[in-house]
């Protein structure tokens, strides 16, 4: 058991690496080709961040999150060519004993099952965290792709609640899914 997840995780078709200062340009490149899809459901994408400097605050917050144990953000990389093909994270914002998973995959790699692999890899990692008994995934009800990922990874819907519309394609309803460890 551990208090923190590893900074590097390897799946069959993906590699997760803790966000670092050196990956800002790679994140910007991945986001740039995915903005039309990301801005539908991700509040941060609505401002059209496409330059490395646009991710300075995100990287700083990611580093601080690792240091204080509240958030563990990763880049998702293709293990063969090394390109960033998405992002994901574990966030301690859902109460004691639980952690939330978030994920996105670059648009030109969507539909390959990579987000499901990310969700499964992060879930398995959570089993080794000494203070976590459950993992949650929250997504907008209109984000059916994210809902399918959660279902494939074994998460069960336990609640729906109205929310502020933050992305351009949001429904105003958040779906909450949970997996007991």
N, C-alpha and C positions, 0 to 999 in steps of 0.2 A: 504494500500500500504506500501511497505517496500523497503529499499535500498539493503538489503541482504536477501537471502533465509534462511529458518530455517536450523539449523544444523542436525535435525532429520526429516525424512519424512516417512510416512507409506502408503503403497499400500495394495492391497488385499493379494498378495503373496510375497511381498518384504518389506524390511525396509532399508532405506538409512540413513547412519550415516556419518557425516563429518569425513574425514580421520584424524586420530590421531596417536600419537607415539605408542600407545598400540596396534595398528592393523597391524604392520609390518609383524609379523609372519603369521597372517591370510591372508594377501595379498599375501605373498610369497607362501603359500600353494595353494591358488586358481590359481595363475599364473603358478605354477609348473605343474599342471595337464592340463593346457591349452596352453602351449608354442607352440606346432605344429600349432595351429590355430592362436594364437595371432601374432606370428612372420610373418605371411603372410601379415599383414596389419599394424602392430604397430611397428614403428621404435624402440621404447624402448625395445621391446621383442626380437629383433634380438641378443642382447648380452646375452640372456638366464639368466635373473635374477631369481633366485630360493631360495635365502637365505634372511632372514629378513634384514640383513645389506645392501643387494642390493637395498632396498627401503628407505634407510635413506634420501637420497637427495630428492626423490619424496615426502616423508612425510614432510620434512622441507619446500619444495616449496609449498606444499598444505597448511600448516599452515600459511605461509607468504601470500599466495593468499587469504585466508579468511581474514587475517588482513588488507590487502590493497584493498580488494574488486575486485580483478581482476579474480580470479579463485576460484570455489567452488567444490572441489573434495569430492566424497562420496565413501564409500564401499557399495556394494549391499549385503544385508544379507538375509538369509532365516529366517523369523521371528519366526519359530517354533524351529529350532535347533541352530540358531545363526551363522551358518557358513557363511563366505564370499563366495558369489557365483558370484561376479563380481565387476566392478567398473564403475563409471560414473562421469560426471562433467559438470559444467556450466562455460564457458570461455568467458570473455569479450575481444575478440580479432577480432571481425568482424565489428567493427565500432560503432559509436554512435547509441543508440536506439535499438541495437540488441545484442543477446548473442548466443553462439554456445553450442550445446549439444554434448557430446561424451559418448559412453557406450561400455561395453563388458560384456559378461556373460561366466562363467566357462564352458568349453567344455562339461562336463558331464551333464550340465543343459540346454544346447542349444536346441532350438526347442520347448520349453515349453511356449513361448510367454512372457518370463520374460523381455527381452530387450524392447519389445513393451510397457510393463507396465512401465518400467523405463522411456522410452521416453515420455510417456503420463503423468506420475507423474511429471517429470521435467518441461514439457511444462506447466502444470497446475500451477506449482510453479512460473514460469516466469510471468504468468498473474498478480501475486501480486507484482512484482518488479516495482517500480514507474518510472523507466527510460527505460523500455523495451517495444518496439512495435512489435518486430519480433524475431523469434527464427530460427536458422539455424542448419542444420546437414550436415556435409561434410564427404564423404566416397569415397574410391577408387572405380572406376567403376567395378572392378573385385569382389568387396565385395558385392555380390548380397544379402546376408542375411541382411546386414546393410541397404541396399536400401529398402528391403521389410519392415523392421522395420519402417523406415522413412515414407514410403507410408501408412502403417497401422495407424501411428500416425497422419496422415493428412498433411504431408509435401509434397510440390510440387517442382519438379526440376525446377531450374531457370538458371543454368549455368553448363558448363563442361569446364575444363581447364587442360592443360598439367601440370604435376607435377614431381618432382624428385622421382625416385623409392626408397622408404625407407624400405618397407617390402619385404619379399621374393616372395610374390604372387601378388604384385601390377601390375596394368596395365599402370601406368604412366598418368592416367587421373583421376582427382578428379571430383566428382559429388557434386553439391551444391543444397541443398533443403531448402525451407523456409516455414515458417508458420507465417502469420500475426496474431497478437493478437488483 
